[in-house]
Amino acid sequence: MTMTLFNDGEIQRRQRNLTGVQRRNNSKTREGVIVNNFIRDNEPEPFAFDLNDTKDSLIISETAKLPKQLRENQTTPEKSLLPISGIAVGVMGLMAGLSWFVKRNAKITNEIAREKWITSFTRNISINDENDQALVQMVQNPNRKTIRAGLGVLTLSAAAFMGKTFFDGFKEVWVKKKEADIQKNLQEQLIDIETQSFSGKIQIIRNSLSEKTKMFSRYLEDNEPHLQPFGMFKSAKELSFGQKAEKSDHKTHKSGLQYFMLGGATIASIIGLSLYSLKNLRLGGKEVSKFVNRTKKDLEMIAQSGKDTDFIKEYLEHGLQFINAKKEVVEEIVNKTPWEAAEKEEFINKTVQKIETSTVKVNPNIGGDGTQKPSLSSFVDDYRAFFYNFLIEPENPQFQQLFIGMTALAGVSYGGKLIGDAIKEVQVKKLNAQTEVDLQKRLVSTELRNFKSKKDAAIQPLVDEFYKQVDEGKPKEQLKTMAENILLEIKNGPPFVYS
C-alpha cells in the first residue's frame, strides 16, 4: 500500500523535503484514511442473501479480465554455476598465459643481437614534497642546519594544515547556513505552486462530477431515453490500439531496414577511408624519399668541402642518423671525405652502430649513469621550499624575501579560491532553487493533465459498465444506485487527493 501512496507529483514534491519521522507519519496517516474510507466503509451488509445489490453498488462487471501484461516479461532465475566456474578458470588461464609470455620473452632475449637490447636504466626516486625532502636531508646529513630547517618546515606544514582545516570548516558552515535560507525560501515559494496543483485537482474532480451527473440524469429522468449502444467506447479504443499495433509493426520493419542500410554504409565508409589512408601513406613515403635524397646531397657536399674535420664528423654523424641511412649510404658519403682510410673505417663503424642501436642511455645529469641502483632527486614546486632555504641560510636576505613573498602569495591564493568557491556554491544553490521553482511551475499543468488522465482511466470502465446495464434494460432504481456509486468513485477514488 505504501508504494501507491506517492505516485502523485504533489505528494512526491512534499516528501522530498520532509524528515524521516515526518515521512513515516504521513505514510501511516494516508494508510489510515484509505483503510477507513475504502475498506471498512465498503464492507457488505451481513444479512444480504445474494450479491446482486453488491454488484450494482460496486459496479462489478461480469466480463472483467486480467490485463495480458500481468504475465509478460517473466524471467527465469540463473541456476547454473557455469559463470562462476568460467571466471575462475579464465583468471587462472590469464595467469598461465602471462607465465608463458615471460618464458617466451627470456628465449627471445637470448636470441637477439646485443645492440638490439633495451638499454639498462637507473631507477630515479623523485622527492617532490617539501616535507619528504626535509626528512631525507635530516636522515642523509643530520646537522644543526638540516635539523633546524626540517623541523621548521614540518612545523609550518602543521600550522598550514590546521589553518586550512579551520577555514574549510568555516566555509562549510557558512555555505550550510546559506543553504538553509535558500531551502526556506524555496519551500515558501512552493506553497503557492502546491496550492495551485491541489486546487486544480479538486476542480478537475468537481468538473467530472458535474459532467457525469448531467449525463446520468438524461438516462434517469427521460421517459424514453436515447440509449447509447454499448461497446461504442471500446470499439473506438480497440480501433486505436489496432492502428497503433499496425504502425508499430511498420516501424519495426522500417527500423530493421534502416539498421541494415546503416551497417552497409558503415562498412563502405571504413573501406573507403582505409584506401584513402593507404594512398596518403604512399604519397607521404614519396615525399619522405625526396627529403632523404635532398639531405643526402647536402651531406655529400659537406663531405667534399674539406672543412674542419671535427665539424664534418659532427654534421655527418647527426645527418646520417637523422635520415636513418643504411650502411651502403654511409660508406658512399664518408668515402668522399679527404680522411685517412683508418679514420673513415672507424667513423663508418661508429655511425652504423649508432644507427642500428635500438635505444640509447638517458643524459646522466637527468637519469643517472645507467647503473641499476636507485638514485634520489628532488623537483619541488612549493612555497615551503623557500622557507627551508631561508632556515638553511638565514643570513641571505633574498631567501627571507622569497619566503615572505611566496608564503603570502600562497595564502592569498588559497584564501581567494576558498572565498570564490564558497560564493560559487551559494550562487549555484540559489540558481538551482530558482530552477526548481520554475520547473515545478511548469509541471503544474503536466501534473493536472496526468491526474485527469488517471481519473478518467479509473472511471471510464465504470461508465462503460453503466451503459451496458442501460442497454440490457436494468431498472432505473438500480441504474441510479450505479450512478451514485460512480459519482462517489469520482469523488473519493484513485488517484487520491489529500488536504
C-alpha positions in Angstrom: 0.0 0.0 0.0 2.8 2.4 0.8 4.2 2.4 -2.7 0.9 3.6 -4.2 0.6 6.5 -1.8 3.3 8.6 -3.5 2.5 8.3 -7.2 1.2 11.8 -7.1 3.6 14.6 -8.2 2.5 17.0 -5.5 2.9 14.4 -2.8 6.4 13.5 -4.1 7.4 17.1 -4.0 6.4 17.3 -0.3 8.0 14.0 0.6 11.5 15.2 -0.7 11.5 18.0 1.9 10.3 16.0 5.0 12.4 14.3 7.6 12.3 10.5 8.1 9.9 10.7 11.0 7.6 13.1 9.1 7.6 10.7 6.1 6.6 7.7 8.3 3.8 9.7 10.0 2.5 10.8 6.6 2.5 7.3 5.3 0.6 6.0 8.3 -1.9 8.8 8.0 -2.6 8.0 4.4 -2.9 4.3 5.0 -5.4 5.0 7.8 -7.5 7.2 5.5 -7.6 4.6 2.8 -8.5 1.8 5.2 -11.3 3.8 6.9 -12.8 5.1 3.7 -12.3 2.3 1.1 -12.1 -0.9 3.1 -14.2 -0.6 6.3 -17.0 1.6 4.8 -17.4 -0.7 1.8 -17.9 -4.0 3.7 -21.0 -5.8 2.5 -24.0 -6.0 4.8 -24.1 -9.2 6.8 -27.7 -10.0 6.1 -27.6 -9.9 2.3 -28.9 -13.1 0.7 -27.1 -12.5 -2.7 -24.5 -10.3 -4.3 -26.7 -8.6 -6.9 -27.1 -5.4 -4.9 -23.4 -5.5 -4.1 -22.5 -5.9 -7.8 -24.6 -2.9 -8.6 -23.3 -0.9 -5.7 -19.6 -1.6 -6.5 -20.1 -1.6 -10.3 -18.7 -5.1 -10.7 -18.6 -6.3 -14.3 -19.2 -9.9 -15.2 -16.7 -9.8 -18.0 -13.7 -8.1 -16.4 -10.4 -9.8 -17.3 -6.9 -9.5 -16.0 -4.5 -7.4 -18.1 -2.4 -9.5 -20.5 0.7 -7.6 -19.4 0.4 -9.3 -16.0 2.4 -12.3 -17.0 4.7 -10.7 -19.5 8.4 -10.3 -19.1 8.8 -13.1 -16.7 12.5 -14.0 -16.2 13.9 -17.3 -15.1 16.5 -17.0 -12.3 20.0 -18.2 -13.1 20.5 -21.6 -11.6 23.8 -22.6 -13.2 27.3 -22.2 -11.6 28.8 -22.1 -15.0 29.6 -18.3 -15.0 31.4 -18.6 -11.6 33.4 -21.6 -12.9 34.2 -19.7 -16.1 35.5 -16.7 -14.2 37.8 -18.9 -12.0 39.2 -20.8 -15.0 39.5 -17.6 -17.0 41.6 -15.9 -14.4 43.9 -18.9 -14.0 44.2 -19.1 -17.8 45.3 -15.5 -17.9 48.0 -16.2 -15.3 49.1 -19.2 -17.3 49.3 -17.1 -20.4 51.4 -14.5 -18.5 53.9 -17.1 -17.4 54.2 -18.4 -21.0 54.9 -14.8 -22.1 57.7 -14.5 -19.5 59.2 -17.8 -20.7 58.9 -16.7 -24.4 60.5 -13.3 -23.7 63.5 -14.9 -22.0 64.0 -17.1 -25.0 63.7 -14.3 -27.5 66.1 -12.0 -25.5 68.8 -14.7 -25.7 68.5 -14.9 -29.4 68.6 -11.2 -30.4 71.8 -9.3 -31.0 73.3 -7.3 -28.1 72.9 -3.9 -29.8 69.2 -4.5 -30.0 68.7 -4.9 -26.3 66.9 -2.2 -24.4 69.4 0.0 -22.5 69.6 -0.5 -18.8 68.5 2.5 -16.8 68.8 3.9 -13.3 65.7 3.9 -11.1 65.1 7.6 -10.2 63.3 8.4 -7.0 62.0 11.9 -7.3 61.1 13.6 -4.0 58.6 16.3 -4.9 57.2 17.1 -1.5 59.0 19.5 0.7 58.2 17.6 3.9 59.7 14.4 2.4 62.7 16.4 1.2 63.4 17.9 4.6 63.1 14.4 6.2 65.5 12.9 3.7 68.0 15.7 4.4 67.8 15.1 8.1 68.4 11.4 7.6 71.1 11.7 5.0 73.1 14.6 6.6 72.0 15.2 10.2 73.5 18.5 11.4 72.3 21.7 13.0 71.2 23.4 9.9 69.3 20.5 8.3 67.6 19.6 11.6 66.6 23.2 12.2 65.3 23.7 8.7 63.5 20.3 8.7 61.7 20.9 12.0 60.8 24.4 10.8 59.3 23.1 7.6 57.3 20.4 9.4 56.0 23.0 11.9 55.0 25.3 9.1 53.2 22.4 7.3 51.3 21.5 10.5 50.3 25.1 11.1 49.2 25.5 7.4 47.2 22.2 7.7 45.4 23.3 10.8 44.6 26.7 9.3 43.3 25.1 6.2 41.2 22.8 8.2 39.7 25.7 10.2 38.9 27.8 7.2 37.5 24.8 5.2 35.2 24.2 8.2 34.2 27.8 8.4 33.4 27.8 4.7 31.2 24.7 5.0 29.3 26.1 8.0 28.7 29.4 6.1 27.5 27.6 3.0 25.2 25.3 5.1 23.6 28.4 6.7 23.0 30.0 3.3 21.7 26.7 2.0 19.1 26.6 4.9 18.0 30.1 4.0 17.7 29.1 0.3 15.7 26.0 1.2 13.3 28.0 3.4 12.7 30.5 0.6 12.2 27.6 -1.8 9.6 25.9 0.4 7.7 29.2 0.8 7.6 29.6 -3.0 6.5 26.0 -3.4 3.5 26.6 -1.2 1.7 28.6 -3.9 2.7 26.0 -6.5 1.3 23.1 -4.4 -1.8 25.1 -3.8 -2.4 25.6 -7.5 -1.8 21.9 -8.1 -4.1 20.8 -5.3 -6.9 23.2 -6.2 -6.6 22.2 -9.8 -7.1 18.6 -8.9 -10.1 19.4 -6.8 -11.5 21.4 -9.7 -11.0 18.5 -12.1 -13.0 16.3 -9.7 -15.8 18.8 -9.4 -15.9 19.3 -13.2 -16.1 15.5 -13.7 -18.9 15.2 -11.1 -20.8 17.9 -12.8 -20.5 16.4 -16.3 -21.2 12.9 -15.2 -24.2 14.0 -13.2 -25.7 15.7 -16.2 -25.0 12.7 -18.4 -26.6 10.1 -15.9 -29.6 12.4 -15.4 -30.6 12.1 -19.0 -31.0 8.3 -18.6 -32.7 8.5 -15.2 -35.2 11.4 -15.9 -36.3 10.8 -19.5 -39.2 8.5 -20.0 -37.7 7.1 -23.2 -34.0 7.9 -23.1 -32.0 7.8 -26.2 -29.8 4.8 -25.2 -26.2 4.8 -26.3 -25.2 1.5 -27.8 -22.8 -0.4 -25.6 -19.4 -1.1 -27.0 -19.1 2.3 -28.7 -16.2 3.4 -26.5 -14.4 0.1 -26.5 -14.6 -0.3 -30.3 -13.1 3.1 -30.7 -10.3 2.1 -28.3 -9.7 -1.2 -29.9 -9.5 0.5 -33.3 -7.0 3.0 -31.9 -4.9 0.1 -30.4 -5.1 -1.8 -33.7 -3.8 1.2 -35.6 -1.0 1.6 -33.1 -0.1 -2.0 -33.5 0.0 -1.7 -37.3 2.1 1.4 -37.1 4.4 -0.4 -34.6 4.9 -3.3 -36.9 5.6 -1.0 -39.8 8.1 0.9 -37.7 9.8 -2.3 -36.7 10.2 -3.4 -40.3 11.4 0.1 -41.2 13.8 0.1 -38.3 15.4 -3.2 -39.4 15.9 -1.9 -42.9 17.5 1.2 -41.5 19.9 -0.8 -39.4 20.9 -2.8 -42.5 21.5 0.3 -44.5 23.4 1.9 -41.7 25.6 -1.2 -41.4 26.3 -1.2 -45.1 27.1 2.5 -45.1 29.5 2.0 -42.2 31.4 -0.8 -43.8 31.7 1.1 -47.1 33.0 4.1 -45.2 35.6 2.0 -43.4 36.8 0.5 -46.6 36.9 3.9 -48.4 38.8 5.6 -45.5 41.2 2.7 -45.3 42.0 3.0 -49.1 42.4 6.8 -48.7 44.7 6.3 -45.7 46.9 3.9 -47.7 47.0 6.3 -50.6 48.1 9.1 -48.2 50.8 6.9 -46.7 52.1 6.0 -50.2 52.2 9.7 -51.2 53.8 10.6 -47.9 56.5 7.9 -48.5 57.3 9.6 -51.8 57.7 13.0 -50.1 60.0 11.4 -47.5 62.1 9.9 -50.2 62.5 13.3 -51.8 63.6 14.8 -48.5 66.1 11.9 -47.9 67.6 12.4 -51.3 67.9 16.1 -50.8 69.6 15.6 -47.4 71.9 13.0 -48.9 73.1 15.5 -51.5 73.7 18.1 -48.8 75.8 15.6 -46.8 77.9 14.7 -49.9 78.6 18.4 -50.4 79.7 18.8 -46.8 81.9 15.7 -47.1 83.7 17.1 -50.2 84.0 20.6 -48.8 87.3 19.8 -46.9 86.4 22.0 -43.9 87.3 21.3 -40.3 87.3 17.6 -39.7 85.6 17.8 -36.3 82.8 19.9 -37.8 82.3 17.5 -40.7 82.3 14.5 -38.4 79.6 16.0 -36.1 77.5 17.2 -39.1 77.7 13.9 -40.9 77.0 11.8 -37.8 73.8 13.7 -37.0 72.7 13.9 -40.6 73.2 10.2 -41.3 71.3 9.3 -38.1 68.6 11.7 -38.9 67.8 10.0 -42.3 68.4 6.6 -40.8 70.9 5.8 -43.6 71.9 2.3 -44.5 75.5 1.1 -44.3 76.0 1.4 -48.1 74.8 5.1 -48.0 77.1 5.8 -45.0 80.1 4.3 -46.8 79.3 6.2 -50.0 79.2 9.6 -48.3 82.2 9.0 -46.0 84.4 7.8 -48.8 84.1 11.3 -50.4 85.8 12.9 -47.4 89.6 13.6 -47.6 90.3 11.4 -44.5 92.6 8.5 -44.0 91.3 5.0 -44.6 91.5 4.0 -40.9 89.7 7.2 -39.9 87.0 6.5 -42.4 86.6 2.9 -41.3 86.4 4.0 -37.6 83.8 6.7 -38.4 81.7 4.3 -40.5 81.6 1.6 -37.9 80.8 4.0 -35.1 77.9 5.7 -37.1 76.4 2.4 -38.3 76.4 1.1 -34.8 74.6 4.2 -33.5 72.0 4.0 -36.4 71.3 0.3 -35.7 71.2 0.5 -31.9 67.5 0.4 -30.7 67.8 2.5 -27.6 70.3 5.0 -26.0 71.1 5.9 -22.4 69.5 9.0 -20.9 71.6 12.0 -20.0 73.5 11.2 -16.8 72.5 14.6 -15.3 68.9 13.6 -15.5 68.6 9.8 -15.4 71.9 8.6 -13.8 74.7 6.7 -15.4 72.6 3.6 -16.2 73.6 1.7 -13.1 70.7 -0.4 -11.9 70.6 1.1 -8.5 68.2 3.8 -7.2 69.1 7.5 -7.4 67.5 10.3 -5.5 66.4 13.7 -7.0 64.2 16.5 -5.9 62.0 18.8 -8.0 59.9 20.9 -5.7 57.2 23.4 -6.5 56.2 24.5 -3.0 56.3 27.7 -1.0 57.8 25.7 1.9 60.9 25.2 -0.1 61.7 28.9 0.2 61.2 28.6 4.0 63.6 25.7 4.0 66.2 27.6 2.1 65.8 30.6 4.5 66.3 28.4 7.6 69.4 26.7 6.0 70.9 30.1 5.2 69.1 32.8 7.3 71.9 35.4 6.7 70.8 35.6 3.0 68.1 38.4 2.8 66.9 37.2 -0.6 65.8 33.8 0.9 63.9 35.7 3.5 62.2 37.9 1.0 61.3 34.9 -1.2 59.9 33.1 1.7 57.7 36.0 2.8 56.6 36.7 -0.7 55.8 33.1 -1.7 54.1 32.3 1.6 51.9 35.5 1.3 51.1 34.6 -2.3 50.2 31.0 -1.4 47.9 32.2 1.5 46.2 34.9 -0.6 45.7 32.4 -3.5 44.2 29.7 -1.2 42.0 32.3 0.6 40.8 33.8 -2.7 40.0 30.3 -4.0 38.2 29.4 -0.8 36.0 32.5 -0.9 35.4 32.1 -4.6 34.3 28.5 -4.1 32.0 29.4 -1.2 30.3 32.2 -3.2 30.1 30.0 -6.2 28.4 27.2 -4.2 25.9 29.5 -2.7 25.0 31.1 -6.0 24.7 27.7 -7.7 22.4 26.6 -4.9 20.3 29.8 -5.4 20.1 29.3 -9.1 19.2 25.6 -8.6 16.5 26.5 -6.2 15.0 29.0 -8.7 15.3 26.4 -11.4 13.4 24.0 -9.2 10.7 26.6 -8.6 10.4 27.3 -12.4 10.3 23.6 -13.1 7.5 23.0 -10.5 5.5 25.9 -12.0 5.8 24.3 -15.5 4.9 20.9 -14.1 1.6 22.0 -12.6 -0.2 21.8 -15.9 1.5 18.4 -16.6 0.6 17.1 -13.2 -3.0 18.2 -13.7 -3.3 16.5 -17.1 -1.7 13.4 -15.6 -4.2 13.5 -12.7 -7.2 13.9 -15.1 -5.9 11.1 -17.3 -5.6 8.7 -14.4 -9.0 9.8 -13.0 -10.6 9.2 -16.4 -8.9 5.8 -16.8 -10.3 4.7 -13.4 -13.8 6.0 -14.1 -14.3 5.1 -17.8 -14.7 1.3 -17.3 -17.4 2.1 -14.7 -19.2 4.4 -17.2 -18.9 1.7 -19.9 -20.5 -0.8 -17.4 -23.3 1.7 -16.8 -24.1 2.0 -20.5 -24.0 -1.8 -20.7 -26.6 -2.1 -18.0 -28.7 0.6 -19.7 -28.6 -1.5 -22.9 -29.7 -4.6 -21.0 -32.7 -2.7 -19.6 -31.8 -2.5 -15.9 -34.4 -0.7 -13.8 -33.9 2.9 -13.1 -33.6 2.3 -9.4 -30.5 0.1 -10.0 -29.2 2.5 -12.6 -29.5 5.3 -10.0 -27.5 3.2 -7.5 -24.8 2.6 -10.0 -24.7 6.3 -11.0 -24.4 7.3 -7.4 -21.5 4.9 -6.8 -19.7 6.1 -9.9 -20.0 9.7 -8.6 -18.7 8.6 -5.2 -15.8 6.8 -7.0 -15.1 10.1 -8.9 -15.0 12.0 -5.7 -13.1 9.5 -3.5 -11.4 7.1 -5.8 -7.9 7.0 -7.2 -5.7 8.9 -7.8 -6.2 10.2 -4.3 -6.1 13.9 -3.3 -5.2 14.7 0.3 -5.5 18.0 2.0 
